Amino acid sequence: MTKQSFGVIGLAVMGENLALNVERNGFPIAVYNRTPEKTDAFMAIRAKGKNVKAAYSLEEFVQSLERPRKILIMVKAGAPVDGVIEQLKPLLEPGDIIIDGGNSLYEDTARRTRDLEATGFRFIGMGVSGGEEGALNGPSLMPGGTKDSYEYLEPILAKIAAQVDDGPCVTYIGPGGAGHYVKMVHNGIEYGDMQLIAEAYDLLENTLGLDHNQLHEVFAEWNTTEELNSYLIEITADIFKQIDPETNKPVVNLILDAAGQKGTGRWTVQSALELGVCIPTMTAAVNGRIMSSYKQERVAASKMLTGPSGKYEGDTKEFINKIRDALYCSKICSYAQGMALLTTASKTYGYNLNLSEISRIWKGGCIIRAGFLNKIKSAFNENPTLPNLLLAPEFKQTILDRQDAWREVIAVSAKLGVPVPAFSASLDYFDSYRRDRLPQNLTQAQRDYFGAHTYERVDKPGVFHTQWTAASEETLQTSTPQGQQAAKPLETTGSIKS
């Protein structure tokens, strides 16, 4: 009996669409879902007439696949993935490949890779971006794991991925949890992008009074520009066109202002904190969603807390252009933060990430696909060790040329009482990064004052501690090589407050 080339477990929308994508590209598939009714519905409608074999038990599913078996798991992240893997293990043979295509935490992926590879199986943790449309017609794929496993899967993955001018939107990301780590950061950047666009919309609507038709025109025009051409700007323009047939009002105005989240943005912020990487735009985006969830509290507070309000009194067209410039500058900062986080994670976890190639595979299929990713790709291709995207010549000049507009937009927002946390966080990031001296010398002095944490000096090497409460103002010092800590805490004669 002829066996199928590829298997998919989990027939929710993403699983179904990926299965159909694989079959359409010439690879016969087998499918399995925990509930047989879902399998029946898929076979009767979407899979009808296609080279798809339904299985109603995992044993039947595994036996229907050619060896080495290639099995894509598309179930909810976390315990459900582990559960499916445990059920599969007794049925598989050494060399079979399991692929987790969900939004799994990279640490879980690294653990699964270690466990499965030790028992002779092969495992790929693969980020998949593009939503249901991308899954069906060509997503951006971010596979991590052992390279030989990827190379075996590459003929299939290269065909089902989105296709752009310089190849399919898939590449080997790196070992262990690298694929899901990169997808996590992709989602963090996505959070930042969406928050920045929402803030631009808020300004256009509430400080300039633009209606839904005008908002559609502005975002449609922005999508034609080299700077802002992107999937998210495109769909934003489309959203403003949609009218609710029952009320004859724009649908966007009828949607409750409380945004959900599934965790990848929060994971990105948590990872950045653990690695010591500054990503304020993405943090602001996560906080924006959290604040939006306080709907009832905000409604109550709006009746008791007052602040400025009003409309912008200057030239409307000119301010629209300034909002566009502020959006682009902030967007550059968001991507710069994401790339900086990937750089640090790559060094810390041994991923050996290629940021130019990652930028390339984000050009198509994924949610953050944008025209300016070509520029990011070129920047890291020209300088693979670029410490920050803000230092790339083109991006540096772009922000230098537009920062006055950026600053004015934030100033006007503050004056009129319109919150722009991601715009502001992005500008703060830029201003902090460009300064050669920050006020944390005072922070370190405070730490030394109350906890004897010591400090370094700008004028000579060594580690120092000041007896801040001593009448003599005597400064104690230990002469240790520069960059090293003192071997033991410095003795003091004054009191140390805890």
C-alpha positions in Angstrom: 0.0 0.0 0.0 1.3 3.5 -0.9 2.1 5.5 2.1 1.8 9.2 2.7 4.8 11.6 2.7 3.8 13.9 5.5 1.5 13.8 8.6 -0.4 16.5 10.5 -1.8 16.1 14.0 -4.4 18.8 15.0 -7.0 20.1 12.6 -7.8 23.6 13.9 -7.5 26.3 11.3 -3.7 26.5 11.2 -3.4 22.7 11.1 -5.9 22.4 8.3 -4.3 25.1 6.2 -0.8 23.8 6.6 -2.0 20.3 5.7 -3.6 21.6 2.5 -0.5 23.7 1.7 1.7 20.6 1.9 -0.7 18.6 -0.2 -1.1 21.3 -2.8 2.7 21.3 -3.2 2.9 17.7 -4.2 3.3 15.8 -0.9 0.5 13.3 0.0 -0.6 13.8 3.6 -2.1 11.9 6.5 -4.2 13.8 9.1 -5.3 13.0 12.6 -7.4 14.9 15.1 -8.4 13.9 18.7 -12.1 14.4 17.9 -13.1 12.3 14.9 -16.0 14.7 14.0 -13.4 17.3 13.1 -11.6 14.9 10.9 -14.8 13.9 9.2 -15.7 17.5 8.5 -12.3 18.3 7.1 -12.4 15.3 4.8 -15.9 16.0 3.6 -15.3 19.6 2.7 -11.8 21.1 2.5 -9.9 17.8 1.8 -12.5 16.4 -0.7 -10.8 15.1 -3.9 -7.2 15.7 -2.5 -4.5 13.3 -1.7 -5.3 13.2 2.0 -5.7 10.1 4.2 -7.7 10.4 7.4 -6.7 8.3 10.4 -8.8 7.8 13.5 -6.2 6.5 15.8 -2.5 7.5 16.3 -1.5 3.9 15.5 -3.3 4.1 12.1 -1.9 7.6 11.5 1.7 6.5 12.2 1.4 3.3 10.0 0.1 5.4 7.1 3.4 7.4 6.8 6.5 6.5 4.9 9.8 6.3 6.8 11.4 8.3 8.1 8.1 9.7 9.3 7.6 13.4 9.2 4.9 14.5 11.6 3.8 18.1 12.2 2.0 18.7 15.6 -0.4 21.6 15.5 -2.0 21.6 19.0 -2.1 24.1 21.8 1.3 24.9 23.3 2.4 23.5 26.6 1.2 20.2 28.1 -0.9 19.2 25.0 2.3 19.1 22.9 4.0 16.9 25.6 1.0 14.7 25.7 1.0 14.1 21.9 4.7 13.4 21.9 4.4 10.8 24.7 1.6 9.1 22.8 3.7 9.0 19.7 6.9 7.8 21.1 6.0 4.1 21.5 4.7 4.1 17.9 7.7 5.7 16.2 11.1 4.3 15.1 14.6 5.8 15.3 15.1 8.6 12.8 11.4 9.6 12.6 11.0 13.4 12.8 8.5 15.3 15.0 7.9 18.9 14.2 6.2 21.3 16.7 4.6 24.1 14.7 2.8 25.8 17.5 3.8 28.9 19.6 5.8 26.9 22.1 8.1 28.4 24.7 11.6 28.1 23.5 12.7 26.5 26.8 10.1 23.7 26.3 11.5 23.2 22.8 15.1 22.9 24.0 14.0 20.3 26.6 12.0 18.3 24.0 14.9 18.4 21.6 17.3 17.0 24.2 14.9 14.3 25.3 13.9 13.1 21.9 17.3 13.2 20.3 18.7 11.1 23.2 16.2 8.4 22.3 17.0 8.3 18.6 14.1 10.5 17.4 14.6 13.8 15.6 12.8 17.0 16.7 12.2 20.4 15.1 10.7 23.3 16.9 9.3 25.5 14.1 7.9 29.0 14.4 5.1 29.6 11.9 3.9 33.1 11.1 1.3 34.4 8.8 -2.0 33.5 10.4 -4.5 31.3 8.6 -3.9 32.9 5.2 -0.2 32.4 5.4 -0.5 28.8 6.6 -2.6 28.1 3.5 -0.7 30.1 0.9 2.8 30.4 2.2 3.9 31.3 5.8 7.3 32.4 7.1 8.9 29.4 8.7 11.5 29.4 11.5 12.7 25.9 12.1 15.2 25.1 14.9 16.8 21.8 16.0 19.5 19.6 14.6 20.6 20.8 11.2 20.5 17.3 9.5 16.8 17.1 10.5 16.1 20.5 8.9 18.0 19.4 5.7 15.8 16.4 5.4 12.7 18.5 5.7 14.0 21.4 3.6 12.5 20.2 0.2 9.0 20.3 1.8 9.4 23.4 3.8 11.0 25.4 0.9 7.9 24.6 -1.2 5.2 25.5 1.4 6.9 28.7 2.6 6.1 32.1 1.2 8.2 33.0 -1.9 9.9 36.3 -2.2 12.4 37.8 -4.7 15.4 36.2 -3.0 14.0 32.8 -2.2 11.5 30.9 0.1 10.8 32.4 3.5 12.4 29.6 5.5 16.0 28.9 6.7 17.7 26.9 9.3 17.6 29.1 12.4 19.8 27.2 14.9 20.0 24.4 17.4 17.6 23.6 20.3 14.9 26.2 20.9 16.3 28.7 18.4 13.4 28.5 16.0 10.8 29.2 18.6 13.0 31.8 20.2 13.1 33.8 17.0 9.3 33.3 16.5 8.8 34.7 20.0 10.9 37.8 19.3 9.0 38.1 15.9 5.8 38.2 18.0 7.3 40.8 20.3 8.1 43.0 17.4 4.6 42.4 16.1 3.2 43.6 19.5 5.3 46.8 19.2 4.2 47.4 15.6 0.5 47.0 16.4 0.7 49.3 19.4 2.5 52.0 17.4 -0.1 51.8 14.7 -2.9 52.0 17.3 -1.3 55.1 18.8 -1.0 56.7 15.3 -4.7 55.9 14.8 -5.6 57.4 18.2 -3.8 60.7 17.3 -5.4 60.9 13.8 -8.9 60.3 15.2 -8.8 62.2 18.4 -6.5 65.1 17.9 -7.3 65.7 14.2 -10.9 64.4 14.1 -10.4 62.2 11.0 -13.4 59.9 10.2 -13.2 56.3 9.0 -13.0 57.3 5.4 -10.2 59.7 6.0 -8.4 57.2 8.2 -8.7 54.6 5.4 -7.2 57.1 2.9 -4.3 58.0 5.2 -3.3 54.4 6.0 -3.7 53.4 2.3 -1.4 56.2 1.3 1.1 55.3 4.0 1.1 51.7 2.6 2.4 53.0 -0.7 5.5 54.6 0.9 8.8 52.8 1.1 9.0 53.4 4.8 5.6 52.1 6.0 4.6 49.6 3.2 3.7 46.5 5.3 1.0 43.9 6.0 -0.1 45.5 9.2 -0.5 49.0 7.6 -2.4 47.3 4.7 -4.9 45.5 6.9 -5.3 48.7 9.0 -6.4 50.6 5.9 -8.9 47.8 5.1 -10.3 47.7 8.6 -11.5 51.3 8.3 -13.6 50.5 5.2 -15.7 47.8 7.0 -19.2 49.0 7.9 -21.5 47.1 10.2 -24.8 46.4 8.3 -26.9 46.5 11.5 -25.8 50.0 12.7 -24.2 51.5 9.5 -21.3 52.4 11.7 -17.6 51.5 11.1 -17.0 48.1 12.7 -13.8 49.3 14.3 -15.8 51.8 16.4 -18.0 49.0 17.7 -15.2 46.8 19.0 -14.5 46.8 22.7 -11.2 48.5 23.4 -9.7 45.5 25.3 -7.0 43.6 23.4 -6.2 40.0 24.2 -2.8 38.3 24.2 -1.6 34.7 24.1 1.7 35.1 25.9 4.5 35.5 23.3 4.8 39.2 23.9 5.0 38.7 27.6 7.6 35.9 27.1 9.7 38.3 25.0 9.7 40.9 27.7 10.6 38.3 30.4 13.4 37.0 28.3 14.8 40.5 27.7 14.8 41.1 31.4 16.6 37.9 32.1 19.2 38.6 29.4 19.6 42.3 30.3 18.4 43.7 27.0 16.4 46.9 26.8 13.2 46.6 24.8 11.0 49.4 26.0 8.8 49.6 22.9 7.7 46.0 23.2 7.3 46.4 26.9 5.0 49.4 26.3 3.0 47.3 23.9 2.5 44.5 26.4 1.5 47.1 29.0 -0.8 48.7 26.6 -2.8 45.5 26.2 -2.8 45.0 30.0 -4.1 48.5 30.6 -6.8 48.0 27.9 -8.1 45.1 29.9 -9.0 47.4 32.8 -12.1 48.5 30.9 -14.5 48.9 33.8 -11.9 50.6 36.0 -11.1 53.0 33.2 -14.7 53.9 32.6 -15.1 54.7 36.3 -11.9 56.6 36.4 -12.9 58.7 33.4 -15.7 60.2 35.4 -13.4 61.3 38.3 -10.0 62.0 36.8 -9.6 65.0 34.5 -6.9 66.1 32.1 -6.3 68.1 29.0 -8.3 67.5 25.9 -9.0 69.2 22.6 -8.0 69.2 18.9 -4.8 70.0 17.2 -5.0 73.6 16.0 -2.2 73.5 13.4 -2.0 72.4 9.8 -3.8 69.0 9.5 -1.9 67.6 6.5 1.5 68.7 8.0 0.7 66.9 11.3 -0.4 63.8 9.5 3.0 63.7 7.9 4.7 64.2 11.3 2.7 61.3 12.8 3.9 59.2 9.8 7.5 60.2 10.6 7.1 59.4 14.3 5.6 56.1 13.4 8.5 55.1 11.2 11.2 56.3 13.7 9.4 54.4 16.4 9.1 51.3 14.2 12.9 51.4 13.5 13.5 51.4 17.3 11.2 48.5 17.8 13.0 46.4 15.2 16.4 47.6 16.6 15.4 46.3 20.1 14.2 43.0 18.6 17.5 42.5 16.7 19.5 43.4 19.8 17.6 40.8 21.8 18.3 38.2 19.2 22.0 39.1 19.2 22.3 38.6 22.9 20.2 35.4 22.9 22.4 34.0 20.1 25.5 34.5 22.1 24.0 33.3 25.4 22.3 30.2 24.0 24.8 29.4 21.2 22.2 29.8 18.5 24.6 31.4 16.0 21.8 33.4 14.4 22.1 35.0 11.0 20.2 38.3 11.4 20.4 39.1 7.7 18.8 35.8 6.8 16.2 36.1 9.5 15.3 39.5 8.1 15.0 38.0 4.7 12.5 35.2 5.7 10.4 37.9 7.4 9.9 39.6 4.1 7.0 37.4 3.1 4.2 35.3 4.7 4.6 36.6 8.3 2.6 39.3 10.1 5.5 41.8 10.4 6.4 41.5 6.7 7.3 45.0 5.5 9.2 46.7 2.7 11.9 48.1 4.9 13.0 44.6 5.9 15.1 44.7 2.8 17.0 47.5 4.4 17.4 45.6 7.6 18.7 42.6 5.7 21.2 44.7 3.9 22.4 46.4 7.1 23.2 43.1 8.7 24.6 41.6 5.5 27.0 44.6 5.2 27.9 44.4 8.9 27.0 41.0 10.6 28.3 42.3 14.0 26.3 45.6 13.9 25.6 46.2 17.6 22.4 48.1 17.0 20.2 48.8 14.0 20.2 52.5 14.9 23.9 52.7 13.9 23.3 51.4 10.4 24.0 54.4 8.1 20.5 54.6 6.4 18.5 54.1 9.6 20.8 56.6 11.5 20.2 59.3 8.9 16.5 58.6 8.7 16.0 59.2 12.4 18.3 62.3 12.4 16.3 63.8 9.6 12.9 63.1 11.2 13.4 63.4 14.9 12.0 66.9 15.2 8.7 65.7 13.8 8.8 62.7 16.2 9.4 64.9 19.2 6.7 67.3 18.2 4.1 64.5 17.9 4.9 63.3 21.4 4.8 66.8 22.8 1.4 67.5 21.3 0.2 64.2 22.6 1.2 65.1 26.1 -0.3 68.5 25.8 -3.7 67.1 24.6 -3.7 64.2 27.0 -3.5 61.4 24.4 -1.3 58.5 25.7 1.4 57.3 23.3 3.4 54.9 25.5 5.2 53.1 22.6 6.0 56.3 20.7 7.4 57.7 23.9 9.3 54.6 24.9 10.9 54.5 21.4 12.1 58.1 21.6 13.4 57.5 25.2 15.3 54.4 23.8 16.8 56.5 21.1 17.7 59.4 23.4 19.2 57.0 26.0 21.2 55.1 23.4 22.7 58.3 21.8 23.9 59.8 25.2 27.4 59.1 26.4 26.4 59.7 30.0 23.2 58.8 31.8 22.2 59.7 35.4 22.8 56.1 36.7 26.0 57.4 38.3 23.6 58.8 41.0 21.8 55.4 41.1 25.1 53.7 41.8 25.9 56.2 44.4 22.6 55.5 46.1 23.3 51.8 46.0 26.7 52.3 47.6 25.2 54.6 50.2 22.6 52.2 51.5 24.1 48.8 50.6 27.9 49.3 50.2 27.6 48.0 46.6 30.7 49.9 45.5 31.2 51.7 42.3 33.8 52.3 39.5 35.2 55.8 38.7 35.5 57.6 35.4 39.0 58.9 36.1 40.9 55.8 37.4 40.6 52.0 37.5 39.5 50.1 40.6 36.5 49.4 42.7 35.5 52.0 45.3 33.3 52.6 48.3 32.6 55.9 50.0 31.9 56.2 53.8 28.9 58.5 53.0 27.9 59.2 56.6 31.4 59.6 58.0 32.2 63.2 59.2 35.6 63.1 57.6 34.1 62.4 54.1 37.0 59.8 53.7 36.9 57.7 50.6 38.0 54.1 50.9 39.3 52.2 47.9 40.6 48.7 46.9 43.0 48.6 44.0 41.7 45.7 41.9 42.3 45.2 38.2 39.9 47.1 36.1 36.7 45.1 35.4 37.1 42.8 38.4 35.2 43.0 41.7 36.9 43.3 45.1 37.7 39.9 46.6 35.8 40.7 49.8 33.5 43.5 50.9 35.2 46.7 51.9 35.3 47.4 55.6 33.7 50.7 56.7 33.6 52.6 59.9 30.3 54.4 59.3 26.8 53.0 59.6 25.3 51.2 56.6 21.6 51.6 56.3 19.7 48.6 54.8 
